[in-house]
Amino acid sequence: MVPKSYLCVAAAAVASTVSGLNIPDWGSLAMDNGLALAGLNSIALVNSLTNTKGTCNLPTRTLSATQRKNFISAVNCLTTKPSILPSGVAPGSFSIFDDFTFVHLTQTNFVHMTGNFLTWPRYFIHVYEQELKKCGYGGNLPYWEWGLDAGDPRGTTNPMGVHGGGHFTIGGNPGGDPFVASNDPAFWLHHAQIDCLYWIWQLQDFANRQNVYGTRTLLNFDPSPDATVDDLLDVAPLATSAVKIKDVMNTVGGSPLCYVYI
């Protein structure tokens, strides 16, 4: 968690900032100690106010001891609830938790290095959070700010970038296997952080960051049409209906999403 003093400075720095185009010129020290990210988060919070429809949730990095126990209990609950996949589709899927892995496995080539890459996981973790709530979890899906656990960020070289690198942080499988990575409970915290960064980036210039770029297949293999915001994000049968990419561009739009990051 970024120290409160940093958050206060960041909030003061953007108190009069309502446009993401007016971004402070953060120095290297601010980038290393978390002040820059906290400041960008504050800008995102300020800018989100103009797009909010109703009272939204506040995912956070930290949980109390009681909240952690509640969260872990809900994750374990998902491993005991029977699979909802049609009989014979995935004989190895015994639980709802397994079903999420199956959906991720079958969608991998269509949701990685594609035009929908950041939006499909955004909807995927939202559906996962809803299942946690059905298991009695009363909070929001926490995010893992791995930047604070990476040691010296300037001395770290990771050719896979923040997404791929995060999956290998703990080591071993299934985190290191892109097809079944969601079978690792850390996957969900990692992707909540990816979504947090995407959210911060979008809210620096919200009006001009409502589009997607890329095709509908991984690295365009096999060749496919360009993705559009009218494409569907499908996680069936985990959700009863698919949603359009444009419906998850605004996390405070109210349907289906309503949250900001703190």
VENNOR-V135739 format. One record per residue. SS is DSSP state (H for helix, E for strand, - for the rest). PHI is phi in whole degrees, 0 to 359 (* if undefined). OMEGA is omega in degrees with one decimal (999 if undefined). Layout:
((SS & PHI & OMEGA) (SS & PHI & OMEGA))
This chain:
((- & * & 177.6) (- & 293 & -179.4) (- & 307 & -177.1) (H & 300 & -179.7) (H & 299 & 177.6) (H & 296 & -179.0) (H & 297 & 179.5) (H & 294 & 178.4) (H & 297 & -179.0) (H & 296 & -179.7) (H & 296 & 178.9) (H & 295 & -177.7) (H & 294 & -176.8) (- & 245 & -175.9) (- & 302 & -179.6) (- & 258 & -176.6) (- & 266 & 176.0) (- & 242 & 179.2) (- & 243 & 178.5) (- & 293 & 179.9) (- & 281 & -180.0) (- & 253 & -174.9) (- & 261 & 179.3) (- & 302 & 178.6) (- & 270 & -175.5) (- & 287 & 176.8) (- & 273 & -176.8) (H & 296 & 179.6) (H & 296 & 179.7) (H & 295 & 178.7) (H & 289 & -178.8) (H & 284 & -174.2) (H & 267 & 175.5) (- & 98 & -178.6) (H & 297 & -178.4) (H & 297 & -179.9) (H & 295 & 178.0) (H & 297 & 179.0) (H & 293 & 177.5) (H & 297 & 176.8) (H & 297 & 179.2) (H & 296 & 176.7) (H & 300 & 179.4) (H & 300 & 179.2) (H & 297 & 179.3) (H & 299 & -177.5) (H & 292 & -179.0) (H & 292 & -177.6) (- & 299 & -178.2) (- & 281 & -177.4) (- & 243 & -174.8) (- & 283 & 175.3) (- & 239 & -179.3) (- & 95 & 179.0) (- & 270 & -173.6) (- & 247 & -178.9) (E & 283 & -176.6) (E & 232 & 176.1) (E & 301 & -177.6) (- & 225 & -179.6) (- & 278 & -172.5) (- & 250 & 175.5) (- & 231 & 173.8) (- & 289 & 179.3) (H & 302 & 179.7) (H & 294 & 179.1) (H & 295 & 178.8) (H & 297 & 178.9) (H & 297 & 179.1) (H & 296 & 179.9) (H & 294 & -179.7) (H & 298 & 178.2) (H & 299 & -179.8) (H & 292 & 177.1) (H & 298 & 177.9) (H & 298 & 178.3) (H & 300 & -179.5) (H & 297 & 179.9) (- & 281 & 179.8) (- & 254 & 178.5) (- & 282 & -174.6) (E & 298 & 177.9) (- & 302 & 176.7) (- & 251 & 177.8) (- & 290 & 176.6) (- & 303 & -178.2) (- & 305 & 175.9) (- & 88 & -178.7) (- & 291 & -179.3) (- & 216 & -176.9) (- & 304 & -179.2) (- & 274 & 180.0) (- & 265 & -176.0) (- & 254 & -173.8) (E & 221 & 174.5) (H & 300 & 178.4) (H & 301 & 176.5) (H & 297 & -179.2) (H & 299 & 177.5) (H & 298 & 178.4) (H & 294 & 178.7) (H & 299 & -179.2) (H & 296 & 178.9) (H & 297 & -179.6) (H & 300 & -175.8) (H & 286 & -178.2) (H & 261 & -171.0) (H & 310 & -176.4) (H & 287 & -177.6) (H & 241 & -178.5) (H & 225 & 176.0) (- & 236 & -177.7) (- & 52 & -179.2) (- & 230 & 179.0) (- & 294 & -177.3) (- & 259 & -170.6) (H & 307 & -175.9) (H & 280 & -177.8) (H & 277 & 178.7) (H & 297 & 176.5) (H & 299 & 177.9) (H & 301 & 179.4) (H & 287 & -179.5) (H & 300 & -179.2) (H & 288 & 175.0) (H & 296 & 179.4) (H & 296 & 177.3) (H & 298 & 178.7) (H & 300 & 178.9) (H & 297 & 177.2) (H & 292 & 175.9) (H & 299 & 179.9) (H & 294 & 176.7) (H & 294 & 177.7) (- & 265 & 173.5) (- & 96 & 178.8) (- & 284 & -174.3) (- & 264 & -177.1) (- & 254 & 177.1) (- & 253 & 179.7) (- & 298 & -180.0) (- & 287 & 177.4) (- & 247 & -178.1) (- & 259 & 179.6) (- & 280 & -173.5) (H & 292 & 176.5) (H & 298 & 180.0) (H & 275 & -179.1) (H & 245 & -172.0) (- & 265 & -177.9) (- & 73 & -179.6) (- & 276 & -176.8) (H & 298 & -178.8) (H & 282 & 179.7) (H & 258 & -177.7) (- & 252 & 177.2) (- & 244 & -179.6) (- & 226 & -176.2) (- & 293 & -177.4) (- & 272 & -179.5) (H & 77 & -173.7) (H & 292 & -179.9) (H & 288 & -178.9) (H & 297 & -179.0) (H & 297 & -179.7) (H & 298 & -179.5) (H & 292 & -177.4) (- & 260 & -174.3) (- & 297 & -178.0) (- & 283 & 177.1) (- & 98 & 177.7) (- & 78 & 178.0) (- & 258 & 9.1) (- & 274 & -176.7) (- & 303 & -177.8) (- & 275 & 178.8) (- & 255 & -174.6) (- & 299 & -177.6) (- & 283 & -175.9) (- & 245 & -177.0) (H & 303 & -177.0) (H & 289 & 176.2) (H & 283 & 174.7) (- & 271 & -179.0) (- & 305 & 179.4) (H & 291 & 178.9) (H & 308 & -172.4) (H & 289 & 177.6) (H & 289 & 177.9) (H & 297 & -178.2) (H & 286 & 172.2) (H & 294 & 176.2) (H & 292 & 175.2) (H & 302 & 179.8) (H & 294 & 177.9) (H & 299 & 179.4) (H & 295 & 177.4) (H & 297 & 179.2) (H & 299 & 178.9) (H & 299 & -179.7) (H & 298 & -179.7) (H & 301 & -173.0) (H & 282 & 172.5) (H & 288 & 179.6) (- & 204 & -168.6) (H & 306 & -174.3) (H & 298 & -176.5) (H & 258 & -179.7) (- & 234 & -178.1) (- & 241 & -177.4) (- & 237 & 177.2) (- & 232 & -176.3) (- & 223 & -178.6) (- & 125 & -179.2) (E & 264 & -174.9) (- & 261 & 178.9) (- & 229 & -177.5) (H & 304 & -179.1) (H & 53 & -179.7) (H & 58 & 177.3) (- & 234 & -7.1) (- & 293 & 179.7) (- & 307 & -177.5) (- & 214 & 178.7) (- & 295 & 174.4) (E & 295 & 175.6) (- & 288 & 175.9) (- & 226 & -179.3) (- & 289 & 175.5) (- & 269 & 175.5) (- & 295 & -179.2) (E & 269 & 171.9) (E & 258 & -171.2) (- & 248 & 176.2) (- & 235 & -178.7) (- & 301 & 5.0) (- & 266 & -176.9) (- & 291 & 174.0) (- & 238 & -174.0) (- & 289 & 179.8) (- & 212 & 177.0) (- & 277 & 176.4) (E & 237 & 177.8) (E & 278 & 178.6) (H & 307 & -177.4) (H & 297 & -179.4) (H & 281 & 179.6) (H & 245 & 177.8) (- & 291 & 179.8) (- & 254 & -176.4) (- & 286 & 176.8) (- & 246 & -179.5) (- & 285 & 176.2) (- & 94 & -179.2) (- & 209 & 4.6) (- & 266 & -171.1) (- & 255 & 176.6) (- & 203 & 180.0) (E & 200 & 168.3) (E & 228 & -179.5) (E & 259 & 176.4) (- & 234 & 999))
